[in-house]
Amino acid sequence: MQTPHYRILGGLGSPYSLKMRAILRYRRLPHVWVQINDSHNEERAQVRAPVIPVLRYPDGGYHNDSTPMIYELEALHAERGVVPADPGDAFLAFLLEDMADEWGTKLMFHYRWFRERDQVRMSEWLAYDRAQGGGYAGIKAFADRFRDRQVGRMALVGCTPQNAPIIEDTARTLAAIFEAQVLERPFLFGARPSLAEFGWYGQFSQLIVDPTPNDLMREIAPFTVRWLMHMDDLSGLEEGAWRAPGEALPPAVDQLLAFAGEVYFPFLEANAQAIADSAETFTVELLGRPYTQAPFKYQVRCLEQLRRAFVDLPAEARDRIAPRLDKAGVLARLTKRIVPA
């Protein structure tokens, strides 16, 4: 009898696809990886928003959106979970994973489509992934169409020439945080990886492939590059313990929270205010410079979920992590309400 397995319809150029594949590998959940192409359109249509990865569960149902799937897998499988056992640490990991998904992806999108060298190489590689042969002419034709579409979307997601210095400064800041962290210990919340590490793995996995950020990462964060290669398949890692009560968190956690207070939450709040005001764009000061983009409703949901998750914490856990969040400039933003101007 064949063992039921998961089926991941994804792509090597998708940070969320590699994030989910790495989690399934670490959790030793039987799965099949499928590089998506046009022959899978019928399966993609099984989910409301046909974005990858699309995960077919053993019961035949199709799902996507990586964070909800992580929590669904936690409910379905007890072994080798990626949500810390301590509720306070679980919230911190959720916050850091959310920041990877919603801000970290700007690093990938910017570096992939800002400079011509990256546009050319990655559009052709992504076209090759879809075509798997057929000759260069067809690959190049698809690559040109895809490149034009993605470059045309840059302003929509905030990856403009005006915002480029802010995005690249945050890339360097985050790379420095992880470089110091991985030289001391591989994980943030004990001797096992959490959803936070997998979230950042997904985004950084693209930076070590695309030409310009690959050069940058190997120059300023070479051990992070190697750490990412380990994160890709942790199926052989013995299941370690989450950190013990009273055991100190590594500096990287507070540094990432400080980044959230300085960059991520101001961005989320400005986005939510723009949606509340029915504005077409918003501008927020980040790192002392104006950052402008169109608002997204999905990121309003992200902010609401973070606030709800914090409120729903057991009182002891909420009180315990509140000073850490306050020091990072995050606590007040978790309790603030957005009202139309």
N, C-alpha and C positions, 0 to 999 in steps of 0.2 A: 504494500500500500504506500502510495506516495505521500510524503510529509507535506502538509499545507504550508505554503510560503507566501511572503509578501512579494509584490511585483512593483518595482520602482521604474516609472517612466520619467526619465530625467535627461540631463545633459552635462557633459564635462565643463561647459562654460556657465553653469548655473550654480551659484553659491548655495542655494537652498537645496538643490539636488544632492550636492556632495555632503552637505550637513546631515541630511536624512540618511544617506548611505552610510556615513561614518557612524551614526548612532545605531543603525541596524547591525553593522559589523561589530561594534563594541558590545552590543547587547546579545550578540550571537543568535539573532532571530533569523531563521531561514528566509532568504530572499533571492530574487533575481533582478539584476540590474539591466535595464533596457535603454540603450541610447535612442532617444525619440526621433522619429521622422514622420513623414506624411502618412505612412501606413498606420500610424497610431491615432489618427484624428478621431476615430470613432470612440476610442477609449478616453481621449481627452475630453470629449463631449459629455462624459459621465459626471463631470464636476461643474459647478456653477460658473466659476472663472477658470477658463482652460489654460492655466499657467502651471509650469512645472516647479517641483516634481508632482506628479500624480501617483498616488500610492494605492494599489489594489490590495485590499485586505484578504486574508484567507477565506472570509465568508463571501467574497465576491464583490463587496462594496468598494467604491472608489472615493478617495478623499484627497484633498490638498490643503495647503496652508500649513507650513511646517510646525509652527508653535502649537496649535491645537492638536496636531498629530502626535507630537512628543508626549503631551499629557494623555492622549488616548492610549498610546502604547504603555504608559505608566500604569494605567488602569487595567490593561489587558494582560500585562506580563510583570510578574513580581521580581524576576531576577535582573540584576545588573542595571537598576534604574539610574536615571541621570538627574533626578530632582533630589537635592539634599534632604535628608531626613528631618533636620531642624527647620521649623517653619520660617524662622528669620533668615537663615541661609538660603532657603528655597526662594524666598522673595527677592533677595539680593541677586541670586542667579537668574531669576526671571527678568529682573530689571536689566541686567547686563546683556542677556540674550536678546531682549527686545531692542536695546540700543544697537547691537550688532546688526540686527535685521533691518532697522529703519534708518540708522545713520551710517553704519559701516558699509552698506550697499552703495552709498554715494561715492565712496572711495573707488569701488570696483567700476561703477558706471563712468565716473570722471576719467580715470586712467585709461579705460578701454576705448573711449570715444572722443577724447579731447585732442590728442596728437595724431598726426597722420600715420606715423609708424605703427601705432597700436591699432588704429582703425583698419589699416590694410591687413596686417597680420591676423588680427582676431576675427575680422569679418570672414576672411578666407578659411581660417581654422574652424569657425563655427559652421560655415557652409559645408565644409568637408565632413564634419560630424553628422550633419543631416543627410548628405548625399552618399557617403561611404563609397566613393568611386564615381564612375561615369565620365571622367575626363575633366581637365582643368577648365575648359570653356564653360561648362555648365556650373561648376563650382564658383567660378568668377562672376557669372551673371547673377547667381543667387546672392553672393557676397556683396556685390555692389548695391543690390536692392535692400538688403538687410542693413548695410552700413548707412545708407541714406535715411532709412527709417529711424535707426537708433540715434544718429547724430541730430535728426530733426526733433527728437524727444528731449534733448539735453536741457533746454530751458525749462521744460515742464517739471523736471525733477530737480532743478536747482544746480545743474552742472554747467554753469555758464563761465565765460572767461572772467567775469567780475567776481564770481564766487570761487574760482579756482585756487587762489592763494589760501583761502580759509580751509578748503577741503584738503589741500596738500599739507597744510600745517597740522591738521588733525591726523592725517595719515602718519606723519612723523612722530607726533605725540603718542599715538596709540602703539606704534611699532616699538617705541622706546619703553613703554610700560611693559609690553609683553616680553621684550628682550631681557629686561632685568628679572622678570618673573621666571621665565623658563630656565634661566641659568641657575636658579636656586631650587625650583621644584616645578613639576609639569602641570599641576592642577591648583585651582583656587580654593576649594572647599574641603580639602583632605587628600587622601591617597587614591582618588578616583575622579574621573571627569564628570562635570555637570553640563547641563544644557548651555550654560554660559560659554564654556570653552568650545563646545560644538558650534554655537552661533558664530563666534569669532573665527573659528577654523573655516567655516563656510565662506565668509567674506575674504579672509586673507588667502584662502586657497586659490583665488583668482589672481591676486596680486603677485603671486610667485610664478605665474604662467605668462601673463601679458608682458610685453617687452620692457616698457618704461618702469612700471612698479617692481618688476622682477629685478632690474638693475638696482633700484633704490633699496629694496628689502635685503638683497644680498650684501649691500654696502653697509647699511645701518642696523640691520637686525638679522645677522646670518644664522644665529641659533634659533630664532623664531622660525626661519625658513625650514630648518631641520625638524623642529618641533611639529610643524604643520605636516610634514611627511609622516611622522609617527602617528599623529592624530587621525590620519586617513584610514588606518586600520588598527584598532586597538583590540581586536578580537582575542589576541593572545595575552592581553594584560590580565593578571590576576586581580580579582575583585578586591579592592582595598576598602578601607573604612572612611566614612565621612569624618570631618574633624570632630574632636571630642569637645564637650562643653568646657568653656574656658580657654581652649587652645586658640592662640592668636591667629587672626586672618593674615594672609600675606599683604604687604604694602600695595600690591597691584589692585586689590579690591577697593581700597580707599582712593587710589589714584583714578581708577575707572569711574568710581562714584563722583569724584570731583569733576571729571570730564563731563559726566552726565549733568551735573549742576551748572557747569559753565557753558556747555554747548547743547546737549541733547534736550533737556527740559525747556530751556528758552525757545528752542526750535519748535518743540511740540506745542507749547503754549501759544506761540505766535500763529502757528498753523490752525490750532483750534479756534483762536479768536477770529481769524480770517473766515473760517467756515461759519462761525456764529454771525459775523457781519456780512455774509454773502459777498466777500471781497474776491476779486479775481487773482490778486497776488498779495503777498505780505512781505514785509522787510523786518528783520530782527538783527540786532547787533550781536555778533559772535566774534570773540577774540578781538574786540575793539574795531571791527569792520562791519559794514552792512552786508547782510546776506538776504537775497531776494529769490522767491520762487512762487509757483502756484500752490494753493493749498490742496491737501488730499484728505478726503473723509476717512479713509482707512486709518490714518495716523491720529485722527481724533479718537477713534476706537481704541488705539493703542494706549493713549494717555488715560482714557477712562478705565481701561482694564488695569493699568498700573495702580491707579488711585483706588479702585475697588479691591484689588488684591491686598493693598496695604491696610485698608480699613477692615478687611475680613480676617486679618491675622489674629491669632490669639493675643490677648492683651499683653501677656508676659513677653512674647516675641516682639510685638510692636514696640513696647517700651524699651526693650533691650537694644534694638537696632536704631531707634529714633535718634540718639545722640550722634551716631555715625552718619546718618542721613542728614542731620542738621549741619554737622561740620562740613559736609560736602555741598551744602547749598541745595539739597534735594527735598528735605522734609516739608518745607512750606509749600513747595510746588506740588507735592502729593496730596495736599489738603485744600488747595485753591480751587475755586469754581470759576468757570468761564461764562461770562454773560455778554450778550450783544452790547456793543458800544452805544 
